[in-house]
Amino acid sequence: MSNAGERATFRAALAAARDCADTLEAQAAGVVRALGDVPMDAGLRAQTVEHCATLADRAGRVTFELALLEAESGKNPVRRLIGLDATMMDALAPLAELADALERAAERDAAQERAFVLVIEATGEMLQALDRARAATAALGGKVS
């Protein structure tokens, strides 16, 4: 692959990671906004808001790191992108347990089903963005140094 091709692949990987971070932040904010009018167990509401705050924080950190990575011509950007992808994946991981708890609550009280659906839909959007970021990083491989 030519140097121009390598740079284009690198820019695509950066863009996909940035899109993922933006999606995490937007979906987390959307869930918190939407939960305001949704019947929900108070403890699960607090957990959801806490997880969403963590997602937004991590997304902001990733965005900052991406800006640094783009500005510098440091060594091994692939390793750094893999690390940023992992950071976003780690931030998403607690949502699986939260979704399980929300599902159990919805099974006990149908009024809480909307909260479960909101979290599941947002998580789906975030996971799709993460898949795109990871695929773009994988396409980059070891081509840029």
C-alpha positions as CSV (number, residue, x, y, z in Angstrom):
1,M,0.0,0.0,0.0
2,S,1.3,3.5,-0.8
3,N,2.0,6.0,1.8
4,A,-1.0,8.0,0.7
5,G,-3.1,4.8,1.1
6,E,-1.7,4.2,4.5
7,R,-2.5,7.8,5.6
8,A,-6.1,7.5,4.2
9,T,-6.6,4.2,6.2
10,F,-5.2,5.9,9.3
11,R,-7.5,8.9,8.9
12,A,-10.5,6.4,8.4
13,A,-9.5,4.6,11.6
14,L,-9.3,7.9,13.5
15,A,-12.7,9.0,12.1
16,A,-14.3,5.7,13.1
17,A,-12.9,5.9,16.6
18,R,-14.1,9.6,16.8
19,D,-17.5,8.6,15.6
20,C,-17.7,5.9,18.2
21,A,-16.7,8.3,21.0
22,D,-19.3,10.8,19.8
23,T,-22.0,8.0,19.6
24,L,-21.2,6.9,23.2
25,E,-21.5,10.4,24.5
26,A,-24.7,11.2,22.5
27,Q,-26.4,7.9,23.4
28,A,-25.5,8.2,27.1
29,A,-26.9,11.8,27.2
30,G,-30.0,10.6,25.3
31,V,-30.7,7.9,27.8
32,V,-30.3,10.2,30.8
33,R,-32.7,12.7,29.1
34,A,-35.3,10.1,28.2
35,L,-35.3,8.5,31.7
36,G,-36.7,11.7,33.2
37,D,-40.2,10.7,32.2
38,V,-39.9,6.9,32.6
39,P,-41.0,4.9,35.6
40,M,-38.0,3.2,37.0
41,D,-36.6,1.6,40.1
42,A,-34.7,4.3,42.0
43,G,-31.6,2.2,42.4
44,L,-31.5,1.2,38.8
45,R,-32.0,4.8,37.8
46,A,-29.0,5.8,39.8
47,Q,-26.9,3.0,38.3
48,T,-28.0,4.0,34.8
49,V,-27.2,7.6,35.3
50,E,-23.8,6.6,36.8
51,H,-23.0,4.3,33.9
52,C,-24.0,7.0,31.4
53,A,-21.8,9.6,33.2
54,T,-18.9,7.1,32.9
55,L,-19.6,6.6,29.2
56,A,-19.6,10.3,28.6
57,D,-16.4,10.8,30.6
58,R,-14.6,8.0,28.7
59,A,-15.8,9.3,25.4
60,G,-14.4,12.7,26.2
61,R,-11.1,11.2,27.1
62,V,-11.0,9.2,23.9
63,T,-11.8,12.3,21.9
64,F,-8.9,14.1,23.5
65,E,-6.5,11.3,22.9
66,L,-7.6,11.0,19.3
67,A,-6.9,14.7,18.8
68,L,-3.4,14.2,20.3
69,L,-2.8,11.1,18.1
70,E,-3.9,13.0,15.0
71,A,-1.6,16.0,15.8
72,E,1.5,14.0,16.4
73,S,3.4,11.6,14.3
74,G,4.3,9.3,17.1
75,K,5.2,5.7,16.8
76,N,2.7,2.9,16.7
77,P,-0.6,4.7,16.3
78,V,-2.2,1.3,15.8
79,R,-1.4,0.2,19.3
80,R,-2.8,3.5,20.6
81,L,-6.0,3.1,18.6
82,I,-6.4,-0.5,19.8
83,G,-6.1,0.9,23.4
84,L,-8.7,3.6,22.7
85,D,-11.0,1.0,21.3
86,A,-10.5,-1.1,24.4
87,T,-11.2,1.9,26.6
88,M,-14.6,2.4,24.9
89,M,-15.3,-1.4,25.1
90,D,-14.5,-1.3,28.8
91,A,-16.9,1.6,29.3
92,L,-19.7,-0.3,27.6
93,A,-19.2,-3.6,29.5
94,P,-21.2,-2.7,32.6
95,L,-24.2,-2.1,30.4
96,A,-24.7,-5.8,30.0
97,E,-25.3,-6.3,33.7
98,L,-27.4,-3.2,33.9
99,A,-29.6,-4.4,31.0
100,D,-30.0,-7.7,32.8
101,A,-31.1,-5.9,36.0
102,L,-33.5,-3.7,34.0
103,E,-35.0,-6.7,32.2
104,R,-35.6,-8.5,35.6
105,A,-37.3,-5.3,36.8
106,A,-39.4,-5.1,33.7
107,E,-40.5,-8.7,34.2
108,R,-41.7,-7.8,37.7
109,D,-43.3,-4.5,36.7
110,A,-44.3,-3.9,33.1
111,A,-44.2,-0.1,33.6
112,Q,-40.4,-0.4,33.8
113,E,-40.1,-2.0,30.4
114,R,-39.5,1.4,28.7
115,A,-36.3,1.9,30.7
116,F,-35.0,-1.5,29.6
117,V,-35.8,-0.8,26.0
118,L,-34.1,2.7,26.1
119,V,-30.9,1.1,27.5
120,I,-30.9,-1.8,25.1
121,E,-31.5,0.4,22.1
122,A,-28.8,2.8,23.1
123,T,-26.4,0.0,23.8
124,G,-27.0,-1.5,20.4
125,E,-26.2,1.8,18.7
126,M,-23.0,2.1,20.8
127,L,-21.9,-1.4,20.1
128,Q,-22.4,-0.9,16.3
129,A,-20.2,2.2,16.5
130,L,-17.6,0.3,18.4
131,D,-17.7,-2.5,15.8
132,R,-17.0,0.0,13.1
133,A,-14.1,1.6,15.0
134,R,-12.6,-1.8,15.7
135,A,-12.9,-2.9,12.1
136,A,-11.3,0.4,10.9
137,T,-8.4,-0.2,13.4
138,A,-8.1,-3.8,12.2
139,A,-7.9,-2.6,8.6
140,L,-5.1,-0.3,9.6
141,G,-3.2,-3.2,11.0
142,G,0.5,-2.6,11.2
143,K,0.7,-0.4,8.1
144,V,1.4,3.0,9.7
145,S,4.4,3.6,11.9
